């Protein structure tokens, strides 16, 4: 922290000094700092982490300042002015050429999301975000669950509070039917991520279905439905929770609403099965009530 503050003060000092030394350098540095301040999260919180896309405009000022400094340095070489200009042009050609070559090498990686994510996990193996992105791709597109879980695990080791890693791990464990591990990951995702509706739905459903903490599960499911009132799966989960609590009429109403919203999803068969169980329970209640 103190190093960053020290560097910031030093840079501000350089900007002030440049005002007298070179108006062009002052403009370049000022342009850099003013445009960078907009995305730095220091003046205004912009709601995202730092990324290279945010420094495209500030980099114009940085590059201009760099060229001006190099021009001044070359001009002070103990050689003839013509030679100094040749050195400056050589440095510029070399710099532009190397960066251009790097751009050409990098461009093919951007042809597909898959290529980008799987490439970057090797280029920056210490980046939790790169690991989570690659793991999500392996899980979602390739169905390579164990490899995805390994990448999520490495991401958690690097950034223990990165809730997305816990969330995605939980979703993978759910697909694999490893419910206990899924619940553990969902609990951690809630701890670090807070209000993810899908996490609340999945954890709430498991708590309800397994009879572990039915009331807490229903509370989580109600929160999920509040965030996604037209999500048929959320409605189904909450209906199942109400069924477990004996609130059968409410459960049937929710399931009918769920099926009215969508009758062609992968979960339709499961939702119809839940509705059948609930309606049978209602029939048994009516039969009992009719007994003398």
VOGU-3710 file (C-alpha; in Angstrom, 3 decimals, decimal comma):
1> xxxxxxxxxx> 0,000/0,000/0,000  2,725/2,451/1,022  4,694/1,613/-2,114  1,680/2,397/-4,286  1,073/5,669/-2,459  4,744/6,574/-2,785  4,746/5,889/-6,511  1,537/7,885/-6,945  3,039/10,900/-5,181  6,214/10,573/-7,270
11> xxxxxxxxxx> 4,200/10,463/-10,494  2,186/13,505/-9,491  5,490/15,263/-8,806  6,708/14,349/-12,295  3,529/15,778/-13,825  4,025/19,049/-11,925  7,685/19,184/-12,971  6,797/18,499/-16,597  4,648/21,633/-16,728  7,792/23,764/-16,750
21> xxxxxxxxxx> 10,062/21,301/-18,527  7,832/20,403/-21,494  4,274/21,412/-22,245  3,933/18,429/-24,606  5,048/16,003/-21,880  2,737/17,696/-19,401  -0,177/17,237/-21,809  0,685/13,547/-22,374  0,991/12,748/-18,661  -2,083/14,820/-17,830
31> xxxxxxxxxx> -4,093/13,038/-20,509  -2,991/9,693/-19,094  -3,895/10,503/-15,489  -7,201/12,214/-16,258  -8,476/9,400/-18,495  -7,160/6,707/-16,183  -8,796/8,293/-13,129  -12,223/7,676/-14,697  -11,712/3,880/-14,631  -9,378/3,570/-11,636
41> xxxxxxxxxx> -12,152/3,054/-9,027  -10,490/5,825/-7,002  -12,782/8,663/-8,051  -15,929/6,689/-8,926  -16,640/2,992/-8,386  -17,312/1,608/-11,862  -18,456/-1,849/-10,721  -15,763/-3,945/-12,395  -12,199/-5,055/-11,802  -9,310/-3,591/-13,722
51> xxxxxxxxxx> -8,824/-4,957/-17,231  -6,738/-4,008/-20,243  -9,856/-2,761/-22,060  -10,080/0,060/-19,519  -6,649/1,496/-20,310  -6,911/1,735/-24,091  -7,567/5,492/-24,007  -5,099/6,248/-21,164  -2,432/4,307/-23,075  -2,515/7,020/-25,760
61> xxxxxxxxxx> -1,160/9,500/-23,228  1,338/6,955/-21,912  2,684/6,167/-25,397  2,969/9,845/-26,271  4,883/10,513/-23,045  7,183/7,569/-23,731  7,968/8,824/-27,236  8,704/12,322/-25,930  11,053/10,975/-23,253  12,864/8,739/-25,753
71> xxxxxxxxxx> 13,204/11,663/-28,148  14,777/13,801/-25,430  17,155/11,013/-24,366  18,284/10,358/-27,920  18,783/14,076/-28,428  21,244/14,149/-25,534  23,451/11,396/-26,879  27,055/12,519/-27,504  26,664/12,136/-31,245  25,784/14,282/-34,232
81> xxxxxxxxxx> 22,121/15,384/-34,470  21,632/13,318/-37,608  22,911/10,204/-35,832  20,712/10,941/-32,811  17,653/11,110/-35,077  18,642/7,798/-36,657  18,971/6,192/-33,211  15,562/7,547/-32,220  13,941/6,228/-35,386  15,656/2,861/-34,878
91> xxxxxxxxxx> 14,345/2,600/-31,326  10,852/3,494/-32,508  10,912/0,964/-35,353  12,208/-1,735/-33,004  9,577/-0,992/-30,357  6,691/-0,837/-32,811  7,929/-3,916/-34,631  8,212/-6,024/-31,473  4,784/-4,964/-30,232  3,297/-5,510/-33,684
101> xxxxxxxxxx> 4,764/-9,008/-33,810  3,341/-9,717/-30,384  -0,079/-8,552/-31,599  0,096/-10,855/-34,613  1,013/-13,802/-32,382  -1,747/-12,998/-29,903  -4,585/-12,364/-32,381  -5,303/-16,041/-33,256  -5,987/-16,723/-29,573  -8,997/-14,361/-29,771
111> xxxxxxxxxx> -10,700/-16,299/-32,571  -12,807/-18,204/-30,052  -13,658/-18,007/-26,374  -12,474/-21,582/-25,989  -9,081/-20,812/-27,483  -8,678/-17,706/-25,347  -9,583/-19,323/-22,033  -7,568/-22,503/-22,507  -4,575/-20,515/-23,755  -4,581/-17,991/-20,922
121> xxxxxxxxxx> -4,691/-20,616/-18,199  -1,173/-21,594/-19,297  0,050/-18,034/-19,890  -1,113/-16,748/-16,489  -1,410/-19,854/-14,275  -1,468/-17,627/-11,207  -4,669/-15,874/-12,270  -7,749/-17,151/-10,433  -10,001/-15,570/-13,065  -8,195/-17,368/-15,910
131> xxxxxxxxxx> -8,523/-20,678/-14,050  -12,232/-20,166/-13,370  -12,892/-19,185/-16,996  -11,068/-22,249/-18,314  -12,763/-24,523/-15,797  -16,190/-23,172/-16,726  -15,493/-23,889/-20,373  -14,285/-27,440/-19,690  -17,406/-28,074/-17,634  -19,997/-26,327/-19,791
141> xxxxxxxxxx> -18,843/-27,201/-23,321  -16,647/-30,253/-22,984  -18,230/-31,925/-19,963  -14,760/-32,604/-18,567  -15,935/-32,385/-14,984  -12,874/-33,580/-13,097  -10,529/-31,279/-15,019  -12,900/-28,388/-14,384  -13,027/-29,138/-10,665  -9,233/-29,216/-10,534
151> xxxxxxxxxx> -9,036/-25,760/-12,109  -11,680/-24,420/-9,712  -9,698/-25,862/-6,803  -6,533/-24,111/-7,999  -8,492/-20,872/-8,371  -9,720/-21,162/-4,780  -6,173/-21,744/-3,555  -5,098/-18,494/-5,231  -8,184/-16,443/-4,275  -10,017/-18,100/-1,331
161> xxxxxxxxxx> -12,836/-15,526/-1,453  -13,586/-15,887/-5,170  -17,212/-16,966/-4,873  -17,563/-17,903/-8,552  -15,182/-20,830/-8,013  -17,357/-22,199/-5,202  -20,541/-21,610/-7,187  -19,272/-23,388/-10,273  -17,815/-26,232/-8,223  -21,218/-26,694/-6,614
171> xxxxxxxxxx> -22,946/-26,796/-10,001  -20,509/-29,417/-11,265  -20,960/-31,553/-8,152  -24,727/-31,264/-8,591  -24,476/-32,555/-12,164  -22,328/-35,426/-10,909  -24,855/-36,261/-8,172  -22,304/-35,561/-5,424  -24,775/-33,685/-3,259  -22,774/-33,411/-0,039
181> xxxxxxxxxx> -19,838/-31,799/-1,848  -22,247/-29,579/-3,778  -23,835/-28,311/-0,566  -20,425/-27,546/0,913  -19,518/-25,461/-2,140  -22,880/-23,690/-2,185  -22,498/-22,746/1,477  -19,106/-21,198/0,717  -20,517/-19,449/-2,343  -23,209/-17,881/-0,166
191> xxxxxxxxxx> -20,614/-16,826/2,381  -18,469/-15,022/-0,171  -20,961/-14,128/-2,898  -24,153/-13,337/-1,049  -27,225/-13,190/-3,223  -26,775/-15,537/-6,171  -30,307/-16,797/-6,865  -29,193/-20,050/-8,489  -26,955/-20,914/-5,553  -29,836/-20,249/-3,157
201> xxxxxxxxxx> -32,175/-22,357/-5,259  -29,812/-25,315/-5,549  -28,733/-25,288/-1,916  -32,300/-24,731/-0,713  -33,593/-27,620/-2,804  -30,937/-30,015/-1,481  -31,653/-28,999/2,126  -35,364/-29,564/1,547  -35,124/-32,741/-0,488  -32,755/-34,408/1,968
211> xxxxxxxxxx> -34,744/-33,206/4,968  -31,680/-31,597/6,530  -32,869/-28,049/7,246  -36,248/-27,805/5,562  -37,279/-24,437/6,960  -33,947/-22,826/6,104  -34,109/-24,422/2,681  -37,567/-22,968/2,066  -36,341/-19,539/3,168  -33,510/-19,731/0,629
221> xxxxxxxxxx> -35,922/-20,867/-2,071  -38,281/-17,989/-1,334  -35,361/-15,582/-1,758  -34,476/-17,232/-5,075  -38,070/-16,932/-6,332  -38,155/-13,303/-5,254  -35,208/-12,659/-7,565  -36,480/-14,919/-10,346  -40,294/-14,993/-10,072  -40,684/-16,389/-13,595
231> xxxxxxxxxx> -38,011/-19,044/-13,360  -39,905/-22,368/-13,621  -37,175/-24,314/-11,823  -37,119/-21,895/-8,897  -40,903/-22,184/-8,616  -40,641/-25,977/-8,722  -38,032/-26,023/-5,958  -40,115/-23,780/-3,716  -43,200/-25,878/-4,407  -41,282/-28,956/-3,284
241> xxxxxxxxxx> -40,263/-27,115/-0,144  -43,862/-26,214/0,607  -44,808/-29,853/0,022  -42,246/-30,926/2,605  -43,777/-28,449/5,063  -47,287/-29,712/4,329  -48,377/-26,563/2,518  -49,901/-28,564/-0,300  -52,257/-26,041/-1,897  -49,487/-23,459/-2,168
251> xxxxxxxxxx> -47,199/-26,124/-3,602  -49,696/-27,150/-6,270  -50,353/-23,538/-7,228  -46,630/-22,865/-7,698  -46,089/-25,996/-9,762  -48,989/-25,222/-12,049  -47,556/-21,753/-12,530  -44,136/-23,280/-13,247  -45,563/-25,564/-15,933  -47,607/-22,733/-17,422
261> xxxxxxxxxx> -44,414/-20,714/-17,877  -42,482/-23,513/-19,580  -43,521/-27,054/-20,478  -40,636/-27,931/-22,790  -37,486/-27,619/-20,696  -35,249/-30,437/-19,481  -36,837/-30,178/-16,045  -40,430/-30,574/-17,288  -40,618/-34,312/-16,503  -39,295/-33,746/-13,000
271> xxxxxxxxxx> -41,754/-30,905/-12,390  -44,663/-33,005/-13,602  -43,562/-35,797/-11,263  -43,507/-33,351/-8,349  -46,993/-32,112/-9,247  -48,276/-35,690/-9,351  -46,848/-36,410/-5,879  -48,422/-33,239/-4,481  -51,819/-33,893/-6,043  -51,791/-37,440/-4,679
281> xxxxxxxxxx> -51,035/-36,044/-1,240  -53,962/-33,642/-1,582  -56,238/-36,518/-2,580  -55,166/-38,482/0,484  -55,930/-35,470/2,669  -59,393/-35,162/1,141  -60,008/-38,872/1,640  -59,034/-38,616/5,308  -61,258/-35,597/5,775  -64,180/-37,529/4,290
291> xx> -63,840/-40,367/6,778  -66,452/-40,401/9,541
//
